[in-house]
Amino acid sequence: TLLGSRNESSMIVIDLERSIRSPLGDPRTTMNYTQDWASSDQGVLGLEIQGRRMNIRNFPLSGGSGRIILEGAAGVEFESGTVSPDGKTMLFSQCLLIDKIFDIMELPLGQEPVVKPFIQTPDSEVLPRFSPSGNLVAYVSQRPEDPSGPVLKVTQYPGQMSSIQVSASATASSGLWIKPDEVAWVDGSRMIWSATVTVKDGELEVSIPKPLSHGQPLDQKVRVLDYDVQSDRFLVAVEDSARDDLQLVIVSDWRPQKIVIPSPAR
């Protein structure tokens, strides 16, 4: 299942096997929604912009406007959430607009919304992603004013301790877990890499990154969206400039299996 938003005004769930599109949210509302979503047992968790505030809202898969599970404050920005495999915890990035330094926060689900820091450093940390087993979290870290660009790191969960850098150079994407202990990313040259992360005697170890996509860079029109671990396949978006639309493509070993569903003309 793919979760996403269109024109930052609505959210759509797409059944990749049956190519069924189902809108979520209340079309009567005037709120705008970001494109960062995370599924959970309770429904779909998304970020909404309402006036000068950002909230985290739970959208039930049965439809409706859902409910706010974390109400933001003026001058605070949320970004990019990920839900643990057991559906009990959400990680997301938060910053004060006065400094734009993002920290990764931890939010328990199904309980009182008591937010606490998970990763809080002088650097900016965004795009957290739980591993399929839930014991590792990949995220993107950027030092302020560092010209070398953001890098992909991995830390343990729960009880964040030390982190380890996974990408050898700057990353241009979030981390995509393609196995319980293997994470992939796209670098600045559009190459896809992956590395294995293991825990040995309580310490993280990372393998030498290896190239994917047969060692060829991605076309500028291709954007990697997600990875389906159970079916061992990537989901990518391909821009068709001639038709001014997008196509979603399921890719196994970088051989397109089928066009899932083309987006309507934008």
WOWO-V585571 format. One record per helix or strand of 3 or more residues. SS is the DSSP state (H for helix, E for strand). FROM is the first residue (numbers start at 0). TO is the last residue. If there is no record, write none. Layout:
ss: (SS;SS)
from: (FROM;FROM)
to: (TO;TO)
//
This chain:
ss: (E;E;E;E;E;E;E;E;E;E;E;E;E;E;E;E;E;E;E;H;E;E;E;E)
from: (1;9;19;31;42;52;66;75;88;102;114;123;135;150;162;175;181;191;202;212;221;232;244;254)
to: (5;14;24;39;49;58;70;82;95;107;118;129;141;155;164;178;186;199;205;214;227;239;251;261)
//
